[in-house]
Amino acid sequence: MQASDLLFNLLLILVSARVLGEVARYFNAPNVIGELCAGIVIGPSVLGLVETDNMTSLLGEIGVILLLFGVGLETDMGKMLETGRKSVLVAIGGFIAPFFLGFVTSYYLFNTSILVALFCGGTLTATSIGITARTLMDLKLQNSKEGQITIGAAVLDDILGVILLALLYEFSATGSVNLMNTSRVMLFIVLFFLIAPMLAKVFSSLIQKLYRIDPAPGLIPTTIVSLVLFFAWLAHLLGAPELLGGLLQVWRCHDAFSCLSACI
């Protein structure tokens, strides 16, 4: 894609999303509903003005990562822990039901093979946590009890989905399931949950000290974005969904990152 084409595509995406987002809000619906409709209208489904290529997808991925970082800043971790059991129950239900219905529909209705049906069910278990979080933010319910349960369940669903797809991939490649490989994936995810928050807290403290010594212009926003992208990369490296990188690192060190953001 030429640079001019990319710039024009970004212009169409931003303008259409903003306009239809405002239309949705006028009808008392979340802005994200209008933004989704904008994507459908200008995308290949209707007008075909914007093609989905690697660069556009990458920019969208970065946008969702930064969005989840903002959600993490506004999320009360204490309330999240209080709803832990309910989030787990919702996540299990949200994992089993789509998987079962996707498998049954693919296998019995569309006559696919068992392996294809399993993959169809597995892909449906993943929750679009970006859309979920944005909808709750538009409705100003991200800190409500229901919102905390929903976000917690979405995070768990994505983790379960990654583990399931790892199992299915292993089965499709070798014809069997290697519990050692599956355990390795689960171990890496657990390591990310343990390591990322501690690293984020250390980095945020160092940045605050550096800023007090030499408050260079642009230091805080540049460093925050860099850390968000770093932890998204770390999440992917350790087998967790990269979208969780920006969200989880701020949950465990909320005060530090809120202080950094206040310095912008």
MARTORZA-577967 format. One record per residue (C-alpha): residue in one letter; x, y, z. Coordinates in steps of 0.02 Angstrom, whole numbers. Example, Ala and Ser with C-alpha at 12.3 -4.5 7.8 and 13.67 -1.06 7.14 Angstrom:
REM MARTORZA-577967
 res   east  north     up
   A    615   -225    390
   S    684    -53    357
REM end
This chain:
REM MARTORZA-577967
 res   east  north     up
   M      0      0      0
   Q     61    174    -44
   A     80    300     96
   S    -53    411     17
   D   -177    266     13
   L   -145    227    196
   L   -171    409    245
   F   -333    418    148
   N   -394    256    227
   L   -356    324    401
   L   -450    483    356
   L   -604    384    303
   I   -596    273    457
   L   -580    417    581
   V   -712    530    501
   S   -841    393    472
   A   -815    320    646
   R   -835    490    726
   V   -990    538    626
   L  -1082    373    651
   G  -1025    367    832
   E  -1110    533    862
   V  -1265    470    772
   A  -1270    319    887
   R  -1252    430   1040
   Y  -1394    540    977
   F  -1506    387    986
   N  -1441    348   1163
   A  -1336    200   1103
   P  -1152    174   1143
   N  -1035    264   1024
   V   -949    101    984
   I  -1107     38    897
   G  -1095    180    772
   E   -909    150    750
   L   -940    -33    712
   C  -1073     16    585
   A   -948    136    506
   G   -825     -7    483
   I   -960   -113    400
   V  -1013     28    283
   I   -840     81    222
   G   -770    -96    228
   P   -785   -236     99
   S   -960   -284    159
   V  -1044   -129     85
   L   -948      9     -3
   G   -775    -69     -5
   L   -688     99     17
   V   -560     29    140
   E   -473   -137    116
   T   -413   -235    266
   D   -227   -261    243
   N    -84   -298    362
   M    -47   -115    399
   T   -228    -70    436
   S   -248   -223    547
   L    -87   -181    640
   L   -144     -3    674
   G   -311    -69    735
   E   -221   -191    851
   I   -116    -50    925
   G   -273     54    949
   V   -359    -85   1047
   I   -205   -110   1156
   L   -202     75   1200
   L   -389     71   1230
   L   -371    -70   1355
   F   -233     26   1443
   G   -358    169   1467
   V   -487     45   1531
   G   -360    -20   1656
   L   -329    155   1722
   E   -515    177   1756
   T   -543      3   1827
   D   -552    -24   2014
   M   -448   -179   2047
   G   -523   -199   2220
   K   -697   -216   2147
   M   -630   -335   2017
   L   -561   -452   2150
   E   -726   -446   2245
   T   -817   -514   2093
   G   -686   -648   2059
   R   -797   -800   2084
   K   -939   -727   1981
   S   -818   -679   1842
   V   -754   -858   1838
   L   -930   -929   1826
   V   -976   -808   1687
   A   -814   -847   1596
   I   -844  -1035   1605
   G  -1020  -1013   1538
   G   -958   -895   1403
   F   -826  -1021   1355
   I   -925  -1183   1353
   A  -1085  -1120   1269
   P  -1003  -1043   1112
   F   -885  -1190   1094
   F  -1026  -1318   1105
   L  -1145  -1224    992
   G  -1008  -1186    865
   F   -955  -1368    860
   V  -1132  -1436    846
   T  -1182  -1310    712
   S  -1026  -1340    607
   Y  -1027  -1529    622
   Y  -1213  -1568    606
   L  -1280  -1421    506
   F  -1135  -1388    386
   N  -1066  -1566    385
   T   -886  -1518    420
   S   -756  -1636    489
   I   -736  -1654    676
   L   -572  -1558    675
   V   -645  -1412    576
   A   -796  -1410    690
   L   -683  -1405    842
   F   -588  -1257    770
   C   -751  -1167    731
   G   -809  -1190    910
   G   -638  -1140    976
   T   -632   -977    879
   L   -803   -928    949
   T   -742   -942   1129
   A   -632   -787   1113
   T   -715   -629   1180
   S   -691   -462   1094
   I   -630   -380   1253
   G   -596   -217   1162
   I   -778   -199   1109
   T   -837   -255   1281
   A   -729   -129   1372
   R   -772     13   1253
   T   -959    -20   1270
   L   -947    -16   1459
   M   -848    146   1450
   D   -976    227   1335
   L  -1113    177   1456
   K  -1005    232   1605
   L  -1026     61   1683
   Q   -844      3   1685
   N   -836     22   1874
   S  -1007    -51   1910
   K  -1021   -225   1984
   E  -1088   -293   1820
   G   -950   -207   1723
   Q   -813   -280   1833
   I   -887   -454   1814
   T   -898   -433   1625
   I   -719   -371   1604
   G   -649   -506   1718
   A   -745   -640   1624
   A   -685   -573   1457
   V   -504   -584   1512
   L   -526   -763   1572
   D   -618   -810   1412
   D   -474   -749   1305
   I   -349   -848   1409
   L   -455  -1006   1399
   G   -474   -979   1212
   V   -286   -969   1188
   I   -260  -1131   1284
   L   -398  -1219   1185
   L   -329  -1163   1017
   A   -156  -1221   1070
   L   -229  -1393   1107
   L   -321  -1398    941
   Y   -166  -1343    845
   E    -63  -1478    929
   F   -196  -1607    887
   S   -210  -1552    705
   A    -21  -1555    681
   T     22  -1718    767
   G   -142  -1812    786
   S   -124  -1812    975
   V   -117  -1692   1121
   N     49  -1666   1207
   L      9  -1618   1386
   M    186  -1556   1408
   N    166  -1424   1272
   T     -3  -1374   1340
   S     67  -1358   1515
   R    207  -1250   1445
   V     81  -1130   1368
   M    -14  -1119   1533
   L    149  -1092   1628
   F    199   -949   1512
   I     30   -864   1537
   V     45   -880   1725
   L    222   -810   1716
   F    158   -660   1620
   F     24   -627   1751
   L    158   -633   1886
   I    302   -544   1799
   A    216   -405   1702
   P    138   -314   1851
   M    301   -317   1949
   L    401   -251   1801
   A    271   -118   1768
   K    278    -58   1948
   V    468    -49   1944
   F    470     44   1778
   S    336    168   1832
   S    432    208   1992
   L    593    236   1895
   I    503    350   1772
   Q    428    454   1913
   K    601    478   1990
   L    676    523   1822
   Y    537    647   1789
   R    566    732   1956
   I    752    748   1916
   D    732    806   1736
   P    551    840   1679
   A    592    829   1494
   P    446    876   1379
   G    356    724   1314
   L    445    602   1430
   I    290    536   1519
   P    173    507   1369
   T    313    432   1265
   T    365    315   1405
   I    187    261   1445
   V    151    214   1264
   S    319    125   1253
   L    280     23   1409
   V    107    -23   1347
   L    179    -87   1183
   F    319   -177   1275
   F    200   -272   1387
   A     88   -313   1239
   W    242   -388   1154
   L    288   -479   1314
   A    112   -551   1327
   H    124   -619   1150
   L    299   -687   1182
   L    238   -785   1334
   G     85   -854   1247
   A    -48   -736   1317
   P   -158   -625   1207
   E    -60   -466   1173
   L   -217   -363   1200
   L   -204   -404   1385
   G    -31   -325   1398
   G    -94   -148   1417
   L   -237   -198   1530
   L   -153   -313   1655
   Q      5   -211   1683
   V    -97    -64   1749
   W   -219   -167   1853
   R    -83   -222   1973
   C      1    -51   1987
   H   -149     64   1962
   D    -91    206   2074
   A     81    220   1995
   F     15    228   1816
   S   -124    346   1865
   C      8    461   1939
   L    111    451   1779
   S    -41    489   1672
   A    -82    639   1782
   C     91    709   1740
   I     50    724   1555
REM end
